Amino acid sequence: MTKTQDIPEILTCPKCKGPLQEIGEAVLSCSVCTLQFPTRAGAVPIYGLYIDENPEDVGRDPDQKWNMDEFEEGYKFTGYHESGAQFDHCLGFPSEVSDFLYKRVKDRLVEMVEPGEGHRILDVGCGAGYFLMLIWDKYQSMGFRPKLAGTDISMYQVSYMTQRMEKEGILDAVATHGNGEYLPYADNSFDLITCSEVIEHVRNPGRALAEMRRVLKPSGTLLLSTPSMQAQKTWSAILSPFAAIVKTLKGYKPDPNATLGGYDVPWYPKDFKQTIETSGLKILDFEYNAIIPHPWHFKFLPTFLVKPTVKFFEIADAIGKPLLNSLALHFVTRVVKA
């Protein structure tokens, strides 16, 4: 178990932002509001700093319901994984589609990273930590060793992250089970913050973005990516006749008990830009990336057609922008404090 003096200096109470102190073998307490938080021991400890001040808040879409137990069950099912492709495989998505998307979303975000000496990096919605490792690799290739921090609303995911950090020998990483709307970090703590494919799951994204702005250094950078509702609806309209035929031929029936368990509301570009800017952030880059239907559609495509179909979309993606922005599945953005 960590000692009081070993509590990372960037950690604070998620509610009042007061300092934390150790009061028991596995308990931290806020010295201001006296809230107590559990800590899981390990080579990379997990600080349990999750709170939800507004559990009844319906967020952006009143029709979307949040169920933490169902959300956690999904990550229990996927298990430990070291890449996005491994995660997608558990969901039944073809690897060719995963590779296509990750090159245009995750890899593009990494291209936007500008490594520097002494940087501290936070991944909000860190999952199993594989994106942090991509960024770590870029820093390492340039001779830098950044400090890593990850926070996720899923305890399973944070546990997978600590396993990965331990495997890689990065034992000074900070892992928190936390809520992006109430980040348990001090003001101006991070040179780089990433939040990839997460903001669409947040009930109140404006509050989460304001929190990311708060913990970002004045000279820091925030990288965001998220699915496009505009593209999803456009692709659904285009593919619905074909999907109906294929579903009929395959005898597809939706599982009435299936649920994502998480809050999932993709963005329209205008709304996303407006929410970013009203959160006190300035957009430097806003890209429409990955001209391809949602991976879900490829689950119904015969296996032998997957590769040539993805190849077609590679060509369309290379030559079709910006004329086909409405078909680009993700927004990739780089922002700073306004």
TAFENDA-V351533 format. One record per pair of residues at least 4 apart in sequence whose C-alpha atoms are under 8 Angstrom apart, sorted by the first residue. I is the first residue (numbers start at 1). J is the second residue. If there is no record, write none. Layout:
i->I j->J
i->I j->J
This chain:
i->1 j->25
i->1 j->26
i->1 j->40
i->1 j->41
i->1 j->42
i->1 j->45
i->2 j->6
i->2 j->7
i->2 j->41
i->2 j->45
i->3 j->7
i->3 j->22
i->4 j->21
i->4 j->22
i->7 j->11
i->7 j->20
i->7 j->21
i->8 j->174
i->10 j->185
i->10 j->186
i->10 j->189
i->11 j->19
i->11 j->20
i->11 j->184
i->11 j->185
i->11 j->186
i->12 j->17
i->12 j->18
i->12 j->19
i->12 j->20
i->12 j->30
i->12 j->184
i->12 j->185
i->12 j->186
i->13 j->17
i->13 j->18
i->13 j->19
i->13 j->20
i->13 j->30
i->13 j->35
i->13 j->49
i->13 j->184
i->13 j->185
i->14 j->49
i->14 j->50
i->14 j->51
i->14 j->182
i->14 j->183
i->14 j->184
i->14 j->185
i->15 j->51
i->15 j->182
i->15 j->184
i->16 j->32
i->16 j->33
i->17 j->184
i->17 j->185
i->17 j->186
i->18 j->30
i->18 j->31
i->18 j->32
i->18 j->33
i->19 j->30
i->19 j->31
i->19 j->32
i->20 j->28
i->20 j->29
i->20 j->30
i->20 j->31
i->21 j->28
i->21 j->29
i->21 j->30
i->21 j->31
i->22 j->26
i->22 j->27
i->22 j->28
i->22 j->29
i->23 j->27
i->23 j->28
i->23 j->29
i->24 j->28
i->26 j->38
i->26 j->39
i->26 j->40
i->26 j->41
i->27 j->36
i->27 j->37
i->27 j->38
i->27 j->39
i->28 j->36
i->28 j->37
i->28 j->38
i->28 j->39
i->29 j->34
i->29 j->35
i->29 j->36
i->29 j->37
i->30 j->34
i->30 j->35
i->30 j->36
i->37 j->47
i->37 j->48
i->37 j->49
i->38 j->47
i->38 j->48
i->38 j->49
i->39 j->45
i->39 j->46
i->39 j->47
i->39 j->48
i->40 j->45
i->40 j->46
i->40 j->47
i->40 j->48
i->41 j->45
i->41 j->46
i->42 j->46
i->43 j->166
i->43 j->171
i->44 j->162
i->44 j->165
i->44 j->166
i->44 j->171
i->44 j->172
i->44 j->173
i->44 j->174
i->44 j->175
i->45 j->162
i->45 j->174
i->45 j->175
i->46 j->158
i->46 j->159
i->46 j->162
i->46 j->174
i->46 j->175
i->46 j->176
i->46 j->177
i->47 j->175
i->47 j->176
i->47 j->177
i->48 j->176
i->48 j->177
i->48 j->178
i->49 j->176
i->49 j->177
i->49 j->178
i->49 j->179
i->49 j->184
i->50 j->153
i->50 j->177
i->50 j->178
i->50 j->179
i->50 j->182
i->51 j->178
i->51 j->179
i->51 j->182
i->52 j->179
i->52 j->182
i->57 j->203
i->58 j->62
i->58 j->64
i->58 j->65
i->58 j->203
i->59 j->202
i->59 j->203
i->59 j->204
i->60 j->203
i->60 j->204
i->60 j->265
i->61 j->203
i->61 j->265
i->64 j->263
i->64 j->264
i->64 j->265
i->65 j->261
i->65 j->262
i->65 j->263
i->66 j->261
i->66 j->262
i->66 j->263
i->67 j->71
i->67 j->261
i->67 j->262
i->68 j->72
i->68 j->261
i->68 j->262
i->69 j->73
i->69 j->261
i->70 j->74
i->70 j->259
i->70 j->260
i->70 j->261
i->70 j->262
i->71 j->75
i->71 j->154
i->71 j->260
i->71 j->261
i->71 j->262
i->72 j->76
i->72 j->154
i->72 j->155
i->72 j->156
i->73 j->77
i->74 j->78
i->74 j->260
i->74 j->261
i->75 j->79
i->75 j->154
i->75 j->156
i->75 j->157
i->76 j->156
i->78 j->87
i->78 j->90
i->78 j->91
i->79 j->160
i->80 j->128
i->80 j->157
i->80 j->160
i->81 j->86
i->81 j->87
i->81 j->128
i->81 j->160
i->82 j->86
i->82 j->128
i->82 j->129
i->82 j->130
i->82 j->164
i->83 j->87
i->83 j->130
i->83 j->131
i->84 j->88
i->84 j->98
i->84 j->102
i->84 j->130
i->85 j->89
i->85 j->95
i->85 j->98
i->85 j->99
i->86 j->90
i->87 j->91
i->88 j->92
i->88 j->93
i->88 j->94
i->88 j->95
i->88 j->98
i->89 j->93
i->89 j->94
i->89 j->95
i->92 j->299
i->93 j->97
i->93 j->98
i->93 j->295
i->93 j->296
i->93 j->298
i->93 j->299
i->94 j->98
i->94 j->295
i->94 j->298
i->94 j->299
i->94 j->306
i->95 j->99
i->96 j->100
i->96 j->306
i->96 j->307
i->96 j->310
i->97 j->101
i->97 j->295
i->97 j->310
i->98 j->102
i->98 j->295
i->99 j->103
i->100 j->104
i->100 j->290
i->100 j->310
i->100 j->314
i->101 j->105
i->101 j->106
i->101 j->290
i->102 j->106
i->102 j->107
i->103 j->107
i->103 j->108
i->104 j->108
i->104 j->289
i->104 j->290
i->105 j->109
i->105 j->225
i->105 j->289
i->105 j->290
i->105 j->330
i->105 j->332
i->106 j->110
i->106 j->131
i->106 j->196
i->107 j->111
i->108 j->112
i->108 j->332
i->109 j->113
i->109 j->223
i->109 j->224
i->109 j->332
i->110 j->134
i->110 j->135
i->110 j->138
i->112 j->334
i->113 j->135
i->115 j->119
i->115 j->138
i->115 j->139
i->115 j->142
i->115 j->144
i->116 j->139
i->116 j->144
i->117 j->144
i->117 j->145
i->117 j->146
i->118 j->144
i->118 j->145
i->118 j->146
i->118 j->147
i->119 j->145
i->119 j->146
i->119 j->147
i->119 j->190
i->119 j->191
i->119 j->192
i->120 j->146
i->120 j->147
i->120 j->148
i->120 j->149
i->120 j->189
i->120 j->190
i->120 j->191
i->120 j->192
i->121 j->146
i->121 j->147
i->121 j->148
i->121 j->149
i->121 j->190
i->121 j->191
i->121 j->192
i->121 j->193
i->121 j->194
i->122 j->148
i->122 j->149
i->122 j->150
i->122 j->151
i->122 j->190
i->122 j->192
i->122 j->193
i->122 j->194
i->123 j->132
i->123 j->149
i->123 j->150
i->123 j->151
i->123 j->193
i->123 j->194
i->123 j->195
i->124 j->150
i->124 j->151
i->124 j->152
i->124 j->180
i->124 j->193
i->124 j->194
i->124 j->195
i->124 j->196
i->124 j->198
i->125 j->150
i->125 j->151
i->125 j->152
i->125 j->153
i->125 j->180
i->125 j->195
i->125 j->196
i->125 j->198
i->126 j->130
i->126 j->131
i->126 j->132
i->126 j->150
i->126 j->151
i->126 j->152
i->126 j->157
i->126 j->158
i->126 j->161
i->126 j->195
i->127 j->151
i->127 j->152
i->127 j->154
i->127 j->157
i->127 j->158
i->127 j->160
i->127 j->161
i->128 j->157
i->128 j->158
i->128 j->159
i->128 j->160
i->128 j->161
i->128 j->162
i->128 j->164
i->129 j->133
i->129 j->150
i->129 j->158
i->129 j->160
i->129 j->161
i->129 j->162
i->129 j->164
i->129 j->165
i->130 j->134
i->130 j->161
i->130 j->164
i->131 j->135
i->132 j->136
i->132 j->148
i->132 j->150
i->133 j->137
i->134 j->138
i->135 j->139
i->136 j->140
i->136 j->145
i->136 j->146
i->137 j->141
i->138 j->142
i->139 j->143
i->139 j->144
i->139 j->145
i->139 j->146
i->140 j->144
i->140 j->145
i->147 j->172
i->147 j->173
i->148 j->172
i->148 j->173
i->148 j->174
i->149 j->173
i->149 j->174
i->149 j->175
i->149 j->176
i->150 j->158
i->150 j->161
i->150 j->173
i->150 j->174
i->150 j->175
i->150 j->176
i->151 j->158
i->151 j->175
i->151 j->176
i->151 j->177
i->151 j->178
i->151 j->179
i->151 j->180
i->152 j->157
i->152 j->158
i->152 j->176
i->152 j->177
i->152 j->178
i->152 j->179
i->152 j->180
i->153 j->177
i->153 j->178
i->153 j->179
i->153 j->180
i->154 j->158
i->154 j->177
i->155 j->159
i->155 j->177
i->156 j->160
i->157 j->161
i->158 j->162
i->158 j->175
i->158 j->176
i->158 j->177
i->159 j->163
i->160 j->164
i->161 j->165
i->161 j->175
i->162 j->166
i->162 j->175
i->163 j->167
i->164 j->168
i->165 j->169
i->165 j->170
i->165 j->171
i->165 j->173
i->166 j->170
i->166 j->171
i->178 j->182
i->178 j->183
i->178 j->184
i->179 j->183
i->180 j->202
i->180 j->208
i->180 j->211
i->181 j->202
i->181 j->204
i->181 j->205
i->181 j->207
i->181 j->208
i->181 j->209
i->181 j->211
i->182 j->208
i->182 j->211
i->183 j->211
i->183 j->212
i->185 j->189
i->185 j->215
i->186 j->215
i->187 j->214
i->187 j->215
i->187 j->216
i->187 j->217
i->188 j->214
i->188 j->215
i->188 j->216
i->188 j->217
i->188 j->218
i->189 j->215
i->189 j->216
i->189 j->217
i->190 j->215
i->190 j->216
i->190 j->217
i->190 j->220
i->191 j->216
i->191 j->217
i->191 j->219
i->191 j->220
i->191 j->221
i->192 j->216
i->192 j->220
i->192 j->221
i->192 j->222
i->192 j->223
i->193 j->212
i->193 j->216
i->193 j->220
i->193 j->221
i->193 j->222
i->193 j->223
i->194 j->222
i->194 j->223
i->194 j->224
i->195 j->199
i->195 j->222
i->195 j->223
i->195 j->224
i->195 j->225
i->196 j->223
i->196 j->224
i->196 j->225
i->196 j->226
i->197 j->224
i->197 j->225
i->197 j->226
i->197 j->227
i->198 j->202
i->198 j->225
i->198 j->226
i->199 j->205
i->199 j->226
i->200 j->205
i->200 j->226
i->200 j->227
i->200 j->263
i->200 j->264
i->200 j->265
i->200 j->266
i->200 j->267
i->201 j->262
i->201 j->263
i->201 j->264
i->201 j->265
i->202 j->208
i->202 j->263
i->202 j->264
i->203 j->263
i->204 j->208
i->205 j->209
i->205 j->275
i->206 j->210
i->206 j->275
i->206 j->276
i->206 j->278
i->206 j->279
i->207 j->211
i->207 j->279
i->208 j->212
i->209 j->213
i->209 j->276
i->209 j->279
i->210 j->214
i->210 j->279
i->210 j->280
i->211 j->215
i->212 j->216
i->212 j->222
i->213 j->279
i->213 j->280
i->213 j->281
i->213 j->337
i->216 j->220
i->216 j->221
i->216 j->222
i->216 j->337
i->218 j->336
i->218 j->337
i->219 j->336
i->219 j->337
i->220 j->336
i->220 j->337
i->221 j->334
i->221 j->335
i->221 j->336
i->221 j->337
i->222 j->334
i->222 j->335
i->222 j->336
i->223 j->332
i->223 j->333
i->223 j->334
i->223 j->335
i->224 j->331
i->224 j->332
i->224 j->333
i->224 j->334
i->224 j->335
i->225 j->330
i->225 j->331
i->225 j->332
i->225 j->333
i->226 j->266
i->226 j->267
i->226 j->330
i->226 j->331
i->226 j->332
i->227 j->266
i->227 j->267
i->227 j->329
i->227 j->330
i->227 j->331
i->228 j->232
i->228 j->266
i->228 j->267
i->228 j->268
i->228 j->269
i->228 j->328
i->228 j->329
i->228 j->330
i->228 j->331
i->229 j->233
i->229 j->265
i->229 j->266
i->229 j->267
i->229 j->268
i->230 j->234
i->230 j->267
i->230 j->268
i->230 j->269
i->230 j->326
i->230 j->327
i->231 j->235
i->231 j->293
i->231 j->326
i->231 j->327
i->231 j->328
i->231 j->329
i->232 j->236
i->232 j->293
i->232 j->294
i->232 j->327
i->232 j->329
i->233 j->237
i->234 j->238
i->234 j->326
i->234 j->327
i->235 j->239
i->235 j->293
i->235 j->294
i->235 j->327
i->236 j->240
i->239 j->243
i->240 j->244
i->241 j->245
i->242 j->246
i->243 j->247
i->243 j->297
i->243 j->300
i->244 j->248
i->245 j->249
i->246 j->250
i->246 j->300
i->247 j->251
i->247 j->252
i->247 j->253
i->247 j->300
i->248 j->252
i->254 j->258
i->267 j->271
i->267 j->272
i->268 j->272
i->269 j->273
i->269 j->331
i->270 j->274
i->271 j->275
i->272 j->276
i->273 j->277
i->273 j->283
i->274 j->278
i->275 j->279
i->276 j->280
i->276 j->281
i->276 j->282
i->276 j->283
i->277 j->281
i->277 j->282
i->277 j->283
i->280 j->337
i->280 j->338
i->281 j->335
i->281 j->336
i->281 j->337
i->281 j->338
i->282 j->335
i->282 j->336
i->282 j->337
i->282 j->338
i->283 j->333
i->283 j->334
i->283 j->335
i->283 j->336
i->284 j->333
i->284 j->334
i->284 j->335
i->284 j->336
i->285 j->332
i->285 j->333
i->285 j->334
i->285 j->335
i->286 j->331
i->286 j->332
i->286 j->333
i->286 j->334
i->287 j->331
i->287 j->332
i->287 j->333
i->288 j->322
i->288 j->325
i->288 j->328
i->288 j->329
i->288 j->330
i->288 j->331
i->288 j->332
i->289 j->317
i->289 j->325
i->289 j->328
i->289 j->329
i->289 j->330
i->289 j->331
i->289 j->332
i->290 j->317
i->290 j->328
i->290 j->329
i->290 j->330
i->291 j->313
i->291 j->314
i->291 j->316
i->291 j->317
i->291 j->324
i->291 j->325
i->291 j->327
i->291 j->328
i->291 j->329
i->292 j->313
i->292 j->317
i->292 j->327
i->292 j->328
i->292 j->329
i->293 j->297
i->293 j->327
i->293 j->329
i->294 j->298
i->294 j->329
i->295 j->299
i->296 j->300
i->297 j->301
i->298 j->306
i->301 j->305
i->301 j->306
i->302 j->306
i->305 j->309
i->306 j->310
i->307 j->311
i->308 j->312
i->309 j->313
i->310 j->314
i->311 j->315
i->312 j->316
i->313 j->317
i->314 j->318
i->315 j->319
i->315 j->320
i->316 j->320
i->317 j->321
i->320 j->324
i->321 j->325
i->324 j->328
